[in-house]
């Protein structure tokens, strides 16, 4: 994989994969945009933390619908925690970074009446095991294939978010005949 090597304002070296951008110029622009976003996020996090001591927590974790079950599935080097429920064509939902499959509970509830819903915690996150290695997207795509094999599911729609998009893309590249549709949601959180 070719990479563009840049030196940032803070004198840190950054290797940015050119394959994600198509050209060195696009990679340079992407690194600059990401750097500016990181600065903005850092400022915003500081403002939020300054006020958070007085704000009550209001987030509510929704449960998966009745009838869903959980299963621990062994893959090559990991144990993947999976929620399964519903009936019909399969939909695999892959969560984002620093999240778990629990984020999909509301959508799972909406789709379970006519779809088999499969919601794993990716390797190293949530209730899945945290092995020393295997965090490259190709290995994680193979984890998803082993999950589908264990559940005897040949094909599925993929609904993905954030880092799950990259795992989903690797899954599509490795197993194109097993994917009926691929939905990528919210890779970047940008506003006008």
Secondary structure, DSSP 4 states (H G I P E B T S, - for coil): --EEEEE-TTS-EEEEEGGGTSSHHHHHHHHHHHHHHHHHHHHHHHHHHHHHTTSPP---PPPPPTT-EEEEEE-SS-EEEEEEEE-SEEEEEE--TT--GGGGHHHHHHHTTTEEEEEEPPTTSTTS---SS--SHHHHHHHHHHHHHHTT---EEEEEETHHHHHHHHHHHH-GGGEEEEEEE-SS----
